[in-house]
Amino acid sequence: MYQKLLAVVFHCVIAVRGGRVKSNAVMHLINNYHMRLIVMKKIFVSLIFFLILFFSFPSKQFAQLASLSRGDRIRITSQEYFYQPLVCKFDQINLDTMAINISSKIIFIPLGQIQRIEFSESLKHNTVNGAILGSIFGGISLGITMYLINENSGGWSKVGQPGFWGGLISGVLIGGGIGAIIGYNYLTDDWQEIRIIKRIEL
């Protein structure tokens, strides 16, 4: 940039001293350089803005990967390595490879061949799911039982009659309560997905 500026000044001085170019031509050279300088500034600012946007998203996502600690329980999906999502322990990670621990055996997997990574944030109770399943199973079971027991008793407990509905409601309440207790004591992983940044080969 400084060389171009010196070149413009040099040509202007020669033009004025030699009398070969009029003053308006000198101003044209100066204005031309000024316009080029403005364009270069705009290009530079745009480039800086693009680089900030480009590197801001990967840094956020890599920070999520970097938040994992050795021994954390994770679940990875890699069609190239496993037939179904694999639950294992996290070991370490570098720019393009993740190391996992499977039964005390370390396996290295390229990030480019991993479709999904999840980590177990905590263990959660399944009270609601247990209550729903228990209600469905209990209601259907007790309702059908009452129907079969009283099938030949004159129809009092057949479908649509008070006996059937009494068994159905009782089954829902009893089954829902038992299911809620079982679900509360049945703990499962609360999986949280981690975004993956894959390197682009140019």
TIBA-567424 format. One record per atom (N, C-alpha, C): residue number from 1; residue in three letters; atom name; x, y, z. Coordinates in steps of 0.1 Angstrom, whole numbers. Layout:
<nodes>
num;residu;atome;x;y;z
NUM;Ala;CA;X;Y;Z
...
</nodes>
This chain:
<nodes>
num;residu;atome;x;y;z
1;Met;N;8;-12;0
1;Met;CA;0;0;0
1;Met;C;9;13;0
2;Tyr;N;19;12;8
2;Tyr;CA;28;24;9
2;Tyr;C;36;26;-4
3;Gln;N;39;15;-11
3;Gln;CA;46;16;-23
3;Gln;C;37;22;-34
4;Lys;N;24;19;-34
4;Lys;CA;15;25;-43
4;Lys;C;13;40;-41
5;Leu;N;13;43;-28
5;Leu;CA;11;57;-24
5;Leu;C;23;65;-29
6;Leu;N;35;60;-27
6;Leu;CA;48;67;-32
6;Leu;C;48;68;-47
7;Ala;N;43;57;-53
7;Ala;CA;43;57;-68
7;Ala;C;33;68;-73
8;Val;N;22;70;-67
8;Val;CA;12;81;-71
8;Val;C;19;94;-68
9;Val;N;25;96;-57
9;Val;CA;31;109;-54
9;Val;C;43;112;-64
10;Phe;N;50;101;-67
10;Phe;CA;61;103;-76
10;Phe;C;56;107;-90
11;His;N;46;100;-95
11;His;CA;41;104;-108
11;His;C;35;118;-108
12;Cys;N;28;122;-97
12;Cys;CA;23;135;-96
12;Cys;C;34;146;-96
13;Val;N;45;143;-89
13;Val;CA;56;153;-89
13;Val;C;62;154;-103
14;Ile;N;64;143;-109
14;Ile;CA;70;143;-123
14;Ile;C;61;151;-133
15;Ala;N;48;148;-131
15;Ala;CA;38;154;-140
15;Ala;C;38;169;-138
16;Val;N;38;174;-126
16;Val;CA;38;188;-123
16;Val;C;51;195;-128
17;Arg;N;62;189;-125
17;Arg;CA;75;195;-128
17;Arg;C;77;194;-143
18;Gly;N;74;184;-149
18;Gly;CA;76;183;-164
18;Gly;C;66;190;-172
19;Gly;N;55;194;-166
19;Gly;CA;45;202;-173
19;Gly;C;38;193;-184
20;Arg;N;39;180;-183
20;Arg;CA;33;172;-193
20;Arg;C;18;169;-190
21;Val;N;15;170;-177
21;Val;CA;1;168;-174
21;Val;C;-5;180;-166
22;Lys;N;-17;183;-169
22;Lys;CA;-23;195;-163
22;Lys;C;-27;191;-148
23;Ser;N;-31;202;-141
23;Ser;CA;-34;200;-127
23;Ser;C;-47;190;-125
24;Asn;N;-56;191;-134
24;Asn;CA;-68;182;-133
24;Asn;C;-64;168;-134
25;Ala;N;-54;165;-142
25;Ala;CA;-49;151;-144
25;Ala;C;-43;146;-131
26;Val;N;-35;155;-124
26;Val;CA;-29;152;-111
26;Val;C;-40;148;-101
27;Met;N;-51;157;-101
27;Met;CA;-62;154;-92
27;Met;C;-69;141;-95
28;His;N;-69;138;-108
28;His;CA;-75;125;-112
28;His;C;-67;113;-106
29;Leu;N;-54;114;-107
29;Leu;CA;-46;104;-101
29;Leu;C;-48;102;-86
30;Ile;N;-49;113;-79
30;Ile;CA;-51;113;-65
30;Ile;C;-64;107;-61
31;Asn;N;-75;112;-68
31;Asn;CA;-88;107;-66
31;Asn;C;-89;92;-69
32;Asn;N;-83;88;-80
32;Asn;CA;-83;74;-83
32;Asn;C;-77;65;-72
33;Tyr;N;-66;70;-67
33;Tyr;CA;-59;62;-56
33;Tyr;C;-68;62;-43
34;His;N;-75;74;-41
34;His;CA;-84;75;-29
34;His;C;-96;65;-31
35;Met;N;-101;63;-43
35;Met;CA;-112;54;-45
35;Met;C;-107;39;-43
36;Arg;N;-95;36;-47
36;Arg;CA;-90;23;-45
36;Arg;C;-88;20;-31
37;Leu;N;-83;30;-23
37;Leu;CA;-81;29;-9
37;Leu;C;-94;26;-2
38;Ile;N;-105;33;-6
38;Ile;CA;-118;30;0
38;Ile;C;-123;16;-2
39;Val;N;-121;12;-15
39;Val;CA;-125;-2;-19
39;Val;C;-118;-12;-11
40;Met;N;-104;-10;-9
40;Met;CA;-96;-19;-2
40;Met;C;-100;-20;13
41;Lys;N;-104;-9;19
41;Lys;CA;-109;-8;32
41;Lys;C;-122;-16;34
42;Lys;N;-131;-15;24
42;Lys;CA;-143;-22;25
42;Lys;C;-141;-37;24
43;Ile;N;-132;-41;15
43;Ile;CA;-129;-55;13
43;Ile;C;-123;-61;26
44;Phe;N;-114;-53;32
44;Phe;CA;-107;-57;44
44;Phe;C;-117;-59;56
45;Val;N;-126;-49;57
45;Val;CA;-137;-50;68
45;Val;C;-146;-62;66
46;Ser;N;-150;-64;53
46;Ser;CA;-159;-75;50
46;Ser;C;-152;-88;53
47;Leu;N;-139;-89;50
47;Leu;CA;-132;-102;52
47;Leu;C;-131;-104;67
48;Ile;N;-128;-94;75
48;Ile;CA;-127;-96;90
48;Ile;C;-141;-100;95
49;Phe;N;-151;-94;90
49;Phe;CA;-165;-98;95
49;Phe;C;-168;-112;92
50;Phe;N;-164;-116;79
50;Phe;CA;-167;-130;75
50;Phe;C;-159;-140;84
51;Leu;N;-146;-137;87
51;Leu;CA;-138;-146;95
51;Leu;C;-144;-147;109
52;Ile;N;-149;-136;115
52;Ile;CA;-155;-136;128
52;Ile;C;-167;-145;128
53;Leu;N;-176;-144;118
53;Leu;CA;-187;-152;117
53;Leu;C;-184;-167;115
54;Phe;N;-173;-169;107
54;Phe;CA;-169;-183;104
54;Phe;C;-164;-190;116
55;Phe;N;-156;-183;124
55;Phe;CA;-149;-190;135
55;Phe;C;-158;-190;148
56;Ser;N;-168;-181;148
56;Ser;CA;-176;-181;161
56;Ser;C;-184;-193;163
57;Phe;N;-190;-198;152
57;Phe;CA;-199;-210;153
57;Phe;C;-191;-223;157
58;Pro;N;-180;-226;150
58;Pro;CA;-172;-237;154
58;Pro;C;-167;-237;168
59;Ser;N;-163;-225;172
59;Ser;CA;-157;-224;186
59;Ser;C;-168;-228;196
60;Lys;N;-180;-223;194
60;Lys;CA;-191;-226;203
60;Lys;C;-194;-241;203
61;Gln;N;-194;-248;192
61;Gln;CA;-197;-262;191
61;Gln;C;-185;-270;196
62;Phe;N;-173;-267;193
62;Phe;CA;-162;-274;199
62;Phe;C;-161;-272;214
63;Ala;N;-166;-261;219
63;Ala;CA;-166;-259;234
63;Ala;C;-175;-269;240
64;Gln;N;-186;-273;233
64;Gln;CA;-195;-283;239
64;Gln;C;-188;-297;239
65;Leu;N;-180;-300;228
65;Leu;CA;-173;-312;229
65;Leu;C;-162;-312;239
66;Ala;N;-156;-300;241
66;Ala;CA;-145;-299;250
66;Ala;C;-150;-299;265
67;Ser;N;-163;-297;267
67;Ser;CA;-169;-298;280
67;Ser;C;-169;-312;286
68;Leu;N;-167;-322;277
68;Leu;CA;-167;-336;281
68;Leu;C;-155;-339;289
69;Ser;N;-156;-347;299
69;Ser;CA;-145;-352;308
69;Ser;C;-143;-367;306
70;Arg;N;-131;-371;309
70;Arg;CA;-128;-385;307
70;Arg;C;-136;-393;317
71;Gly;N;-142;-403;312
71;Gly;CA;-151;-412;320
71;Gly;C;-166;-408;319
72;Asp;N;-169;-397;312
72;Asp;CA;-183;-394;310
72;Asp;C;-191;-404;302
73;Arg;N;-203;-407;305
73;Arg;CA;-211;-417;298
73;Arg;C;-217;-410;286
74;Ile;N;-214;-416;274
74;Ile;CA;-218;-410;261
74;Ile;C;-225;-421;253
75;Arg;N;-232;-416;243
75;Arg;CA;-238;-425;233
75;Arg;C;-235;-420;219
76;Ile;N;-229;-428;211
76;Ile;CA;-225;-423;197
76;Ile;C;-232;-431;187
77;Thr;N;-235;-425;176
77;Thr;CA;-241;-431;164
77;Thr;C;-231;-430;152
78;Ser;N;-226;-442;148
78;Ser;CA;-216;-442;137
78;Ser;C;-220;-455;129
79;Gln;N;-226;-452;117
79;Gln;CA;-230;-463;109
79;Gln;C;-218;-471;103
80;Glu;N;-207;-464;102
80;Glu;CA;-195;-471;97
80;Glu;C;-189;-481;107
81;Tyr;N;-191;-478;120
81;Tyr;CA;-184;-486;130
81;Tyr;C;-194;-495;138
82;Phe;N;-207;-491;140
82;Phe;CA;-216;-498;148
82;Phe;C;-230;-499;141
83;Tyr;N;-237;-510;144
83;Tyr;CA;-250;-512;138
83;Tyr;C;-260;-504;144
84;Gln;N;-258;-500;157
84;Gln;CA;-268;-492;164
84;Gln;C;-261;-483;174
85;Pro;N;-268;-473;179
85;Pro;CA;-261;-463;188
85;Pro;C;-254;-471;200
86;Leu;N;-242;-467;203
86;Leu;CA;-234;-474;213
86;Leu;C;-232;-465;225
87;Val;N;-235;-471;237
87;Val;CA;-232;-465;249
87;Val;C;-218;-468;254
88;Cys;N;-210;-459;257
88;Cys;CA;-197;-461;261
88;Cys;C;-192;-450;270
89;Lys;N;-179;-449;273
89;Lys;CA;-173;-438;281
89;Lys;C;-164;-430;272
90;Phe;N;-164;-417;275
90;Phe;CA;-156;-408;267
90;Phe;C;-142;-408;273
91;Asp;N;-132;-408;264
91;Asp;CA;-118;-408;268
91;Asp;C;-111;-395;265
92;Gln;N;-110;-392;252
92;Gln;CA;-103;-379;248
92;Gln;C;-107;-376;234
93;Ile;N;-104;-363;230
93;Ile;CA;-107;-359;217
93;Ile;C;-96;-349;212
94;Asn;N;-93;-350;199
94;Asn;CA;-84;-340;193
94;Asn;C;-91;-333;181
95;Leu;N;-84;-328;172
95;Leu;CA;-90;-320;161
95;Leu;C;-100;-328;153
96;Asp;N;-97;-341;150
96;Asp;CA;-105;-348;141
96;Asp;C;-108;-363;145
97;Thr;N;-105;-366;158
97;Thr;CA;-106;-380;162
97;Thr;C;-111;-380;177
98;Met;N;-120;-389;180
98;Met;CA;-125;-391;193
98;Met;C;-121;-405;198
99;Ala;N;-116;-406;210
99;Ala;CA;-112;-419;217
99;Ala;C;-123;-422;227
100;Ile;N;-128;-434;226
100;Ile;CA;-139;-439;235
100;Ile;C;-134;-452;242
101;Asn;N;-140;-454;254
101;Asn;CA;-136;-465;262
101;Asn;C;-148;-475;262
102;Ile;N;-145;-487;257
102;Ile;CA;-155;-498;256
102;Ile;C;-149;-510;264
103;Ser;N;-155;-512;276
103;Ser;CA;-150;-523;284
103;Ser;C;-135;-523;286
104;Ser;N;-130;-511;290
104;Ser;CA;-115;-508;292
104;Ser;C;-107;-510;280
105;Lys;N;-113;-509;268
105;Lys;CA;-106;-510;255
105;Lys;C;-108;-496;248
106;Ile;N;-97;-490;245
106;Ile;CA;-97;-477;238
106;Ile;C;-98;-478;223
107;Ile;N;-108;-472;217
107;Ile;CA;-111;-472;203
107;Ile;C;-111;-458;198
108;Phe;N;-104;-455;187
108;Phe;CA;-103;-442;180
108;Phe;C;-112;-442;168
109;Ile;N;-121;-431;168
109;Ile;CA;-131;-430;157
109;Ile;C;-129;-416;151
110;Pro;N;-128;-415;138
110;Pro;CA;-127;-401;132
110;Pro;C;-141;-394;134
111;Leu;N;-140;-381;137
111;Leu;CA;-152;-373;139
111;Leu;C;-161;-373;126
112;Gly;N;-154;-374;115
112;Gly;CA;-161;-373;102
112;Gly;C;-170;-386;100
113;Gln;N;-168;-396;107
113;Gln;CA;-176;-409;106
113;Gln;C;-186;-410;118
114;Ile;N;-188;-400;126
114;Ile;CA;-197;-400;136
114;Ile;C;-209;-391;133
115;Gln;N;-221;-397;132
115;Gln;CA;-233;-389;129
115;Gln;C;-239;-382;140
116;Arg;N;-237;-387;152
116;Arg;CA;-244;-381;164
116;Arg;C;-236;-385;177
117;Ile;N;-235;-375;186
117;Ile;CA;-229;-377;199
117;Ile;C;-239;-372;209
118;Glu;N;-241;-380;220
118;Glu;CA;-250;-376;231
118;Glu;C;-242;-379;244
119;Phe;N;-245;-371;254
119;Phe;CA;-239;-374;267
119;Phe;C;-250;-375;277
120;Ser;N;-247;-383;287
120;Ser;CA;-257;-385;298
120;Ser;C;-255;-374;308
121;Glu;N;-264;-364;308
121;Glu;CA;-263;-353;317
121;Glu;C;-267;-357;331
122;Ser;N;-276;-366;333
122;Ser;CA;-280;-371;346
122;Ser;C;-289;-383;344
123;Leu;N;-293;-389;355
123;Leu;CA;-303;-400;355
123;Leu;C;-316;-394;359
124;Lys;N;-327;-398;351
124;Lys;CA;-340;-393;354
124;Lys;C;-350;-404;358
125;His;N;-360;-400;366
125;His;CA;-370;-409;370
125;His;C;-380;-410;358
126;Asn;N;-387;-421;358
126;Asn;CA;-397;-423;347
126;Asn;C;-411;-425;353
127;Thr;N;-415;-416;363
127;Thr;CA;-427;-417;370
127;Thr;C;-439;-416;360
128;Val;N;-439;-406;352
128;Val;CA;-450;-403;343
128;Val;C;-452;-414;333
129;Asn;N;-441;-419;327
129;Asn;CA;-442;-430;317
129;Asn;C;-447;-442;324
130;Gly;N;-442;-445;336
130;Gly;CA;-447;-457;343
130;Gly;C;-462;-456;347
131;Ala;N;-467;-444;351
131;Ala;CA;-481;-443;354
131;Ala;C;-489;-445;341
132;Ile;N;-485;-439;330
132;Ile;CA;-493;-441;318
132;Ile;C;-494;-455;313
133;Leu;N;-482;-462;313
133;Leu;CA;-482;-476;309
133;Leu;C;-490;-485;319
134;Gly;N;-488;-482;332
134;Gly;CA;-495;-489;342
134;Gly;C;-510;-488;341
135;Ser;N;-515;-475;338
135;Ser;CA;-529;-473;336
135;Ser;C;-535;-480;325
136;Ile;N;-528;-480;313
136;Ile;CA;-533;-487;302
136;Ile;C;-533;-502;304
137;Phe;N;-522;-508;309
137;Phe;CA;-522;-522;312
137;Phe;C;-532;-526;322
138;Gly;N;-532;-519;333
138;Gly;CA;-542;-522;344
138;Gly;C;-556;-521;340
139;Gly;N;-560;-510;333
139;Gly;CA;-573;-508;329
139;Gly;C;-578;-519;319
140;Ile;N;-570;-522;309
140;Ile;CA;-574;-532;299
140;Ile;C;-575;-546;306
141;Ser;N;-565;-549;315
141;Ser;CA;-564;-562;321
141;Ser;C;-576;-565;330
142;Leu;N;-579;-555;339
142;Leu;CA;-590;-557;349
142;Leu;C;-603;-556;342
143;Gly;N;-604;-548;332
143;Gly;CA;-617;-547;324
143;Gly;C;-620;-560;317
144;Ile;N;-610;-566;311
144;Ile;CA;-612;-578;304
144;Ile;C;-615;-589;314
145;Thr;N;-608;-589;325
145;Thr;CA;-610;-599;336
145;Thr;C;-625;-599;341
146;Met;N;-629;-587;344
146;Met;CA;-643;-586;349
146;Met;C;-653;-590;338
147;Tyr;N;-650;-588;325
147;Tyr;CA;-659;-592;315
147;Tyr;C;-659;-607;314
148;Leu;N;-648;-614;315
148;Leu;CA;-647;-628;313
148;Leu;C;-653;-635;325
149;Ile;N;-651;-630;337
149;Ile;CA;-657;-636;349
149;Ile;C;-672;-636;349
150;Asn;N;-678;-625;344
150;Asn;CA;-692;-623;345
150;Asn;C;-699;-625;331
151;Glu;N;-692;-632;322
151;Glu;CA;-697;-633;309
151;Glu;C;-710;-641;309
152;Asn;N;-712;-651;318
152;Asn;CA;-724;-658;318
152;Asn;C;-733;-655;330
153;Ser;N;-731;-643;335
153;Ser;CA;-739;-639;347
153;Ser;C;-751;-630;344
154;Gly;N;-754;-630;332
154;Gly;CA;-766;-622;328
154;Gly;C;-762;-609;321
155;Gly;N;-749;-607;319
155;Gly;CA;-745;-595;311
155;Gly;C;-742;-583;319
156;Trp;N;-742;-584;333
156;Trp;CA;-740;-572;341
156;Trp;C;-727;-566;339
157;Ser;N;-716;-574;336
157;Ser;CA;-703;-569;334
157;Ser;C;-698;-569;320
158;Lys;N;-707;-571;311
158;Lys;CA;-703;-570;297
158;Lys;C;-699;-556;293
159;Val;N;-693;-555;281
159;Val;CA;-688;-542;276
159;Val;C;-699;-532;276
160;Gly;N;-697;-520;282
160;Gly;CA;-707;-510;282
160;Gly;C;-716;-511;295
161;Gln;N;-715;-521;303
161;Gln;CA;-723;-522;315
161;Gln;C;-714;-518;327
162;Pro;N;-721;-515;338
162;Pro;CA;-714;-509;350
162;Pro;C;-703;-518;355
163;Gly;N;-704;-531;355
163;Gly;CA;-694;-540;360
163;Gly;C;-681;-538;352
164;Phe;N;-682;-538;338
164;Phe;CA;-670;-536;330
164;Phe;C;-664;-523;333
165;Trp;N;-671;-512;333
165;Trp;CA;-665;-499;335
165;Trp;C;-660;-498;349
166;Gly;N;-666;-504;359
166;Gly;CA;-660;-504;372
166;Gly;C;-646;-511;372
167;Gly;N;-645;-522;365
167;Gly;CA;-632;-529;364
167;Gly;C;-622;-521;357
168;Leu;N;-627;-514;346
168;Leu;CA;-617;-506;338
168;Leu;C;-612;-495;346
169;Ile;N;-621;-487;353
169;Ile;CA;-616;-476;361
169;Ile;C;-607;-480;373
170;Ser;N;-611;-491;379
170;Ser;CA;-603;-496;390
170;Ser;C;-589;-500;385
171;Gly;N;-589;-507;373
171;Gly;CA;-576;-511;368
171;Gly;C;-567;-499;364
172;Val;N;-573;-489;359
172;Val;CA;-566;-476;356
172;Val;C;-559;-470;368
173;Leu;N;-567;-469;379
173;Leu;CA;-562;-463;391
173;Leu;C;-551;-472;398
174;Ile;N;-554;-485;399
174;Ile;CA;-545;-494;405
174;Ile;C;-532;-495;397
175;Gly;N;-534;-498;384
175;Gly;CA;-523;-500;375
175;Gly;C;-514;-487;374
176;Gly;N;-521;-475;374
176;Gly;CA;-514;-463;373
176;Gly;C;-505;-460;385
177;Gly;N;-511;-464;397
177;Gly;CA;-503;-462;409
177;Gly;C;-491;-471;410
178;Ile;N;-493;-484;406
178;Ile;CA;-482;-493;406
178;Ile;C;-472;-489;396
179;Gly;N;-476;-485;384
179;Gly;CA;-467;-481;374
179;Gly;C;-459;-469;377
180;Ala;N;-465;-459;384
180;Ala;CA;-458;-447;389
180;Ala;C;-447;-451;398
181;Ile;N;-450;-460;408
181;Ile;CA;-439;-464;417
181;Ile;C;-428;-471;410
182;Ile;N;-431;-480;401
182;Ile;CA;-421;-487;394
182;Ile;C;-413;-477;385
183;Gly;N;-420;-468;378
183;Gly;CA;-413;-458;370
183;Gly;C;-404;-449;377
184;Tyr;N;-408;-445;390
184;Tyr;CA;-400;-437;398
184;Tyr;C;-386;-443;401
185;Asn;N;-387;-456;404
185;Asn;CA;-375;-463;408
185;Asn;C;-367;-468;396
186;Tyr;N;-372;-466;384
186;Tyr;CA;-365;-471;372
186;Tyr;C;-358;-458;366
187;Leu;N;-345;-458;367
187;Leu;CA;-337;-446;362
187;Leu;C;-331;-449;349
188;Thr;N;-332;-439;340
188;Thr;CA;-326;-439;327
188;Thr;C;-318;-427;324
189;Asp;N;-309;-427;314
189;Asp;CA;-300;-416;311
189;Asp;C;-309;-405;305
190;Asp;N;-305;-393;309
190;Asp;CA;-311;-381;302
190;Asp;C;-301;-376;292
191;Trp;N;-303;-381;279
191;Trp;CA;-293;-378;269
191;Trp;C;-295;-364;263
192;Gln;N;-284;-357;261
192;Gln;CA;-283;-344;255
192;Gln;C;-274;-345;243
193;Glu;N;-279;-340;232
193;Glu;CA;-271;-341;220
193;Glu;C;-260;-330;219
194;Ile;N;-249;-334;214
194;Ile;CA;-238;-324;211
194;Ile;C;-236;-322;197
195;Arg;N;-235;-310;192
195;Arg;CA;-232;-307;178
195;Arg;C;-218;-311;174
196;Ile;N;-217;-315;162
196;Ile;CA;-204;-320;157
196;Ile;C;-200;-311;146
197;Ile;N;-187;-306;146
197;Ile;CA;-181;-298;135
197;Ile;C;-172;-307;127
198;Lys;N;-175;-310;115
198;Lys;CA;-167;-318;107
198;Lys;C;-158;-310;98
199;Arg;N;-145;-314;97
199;Arg;CA;-135;-307;89
199;Arg;C;-139;-308;74
200;Ile;N;-138;-298;67
200;Ile;CA;-140;-297;53
200;Ile;C;-127;-298;45
201;Glu;N;-126;-309;37
201;Glu;CA;-114;-310;29
201;Glu;C;-115;-302;17
202;Leu;N;-105;-293;15
202;Leu;CA;-104;-284;4
202;Leu;C;-96;-290;-7
</nodes>
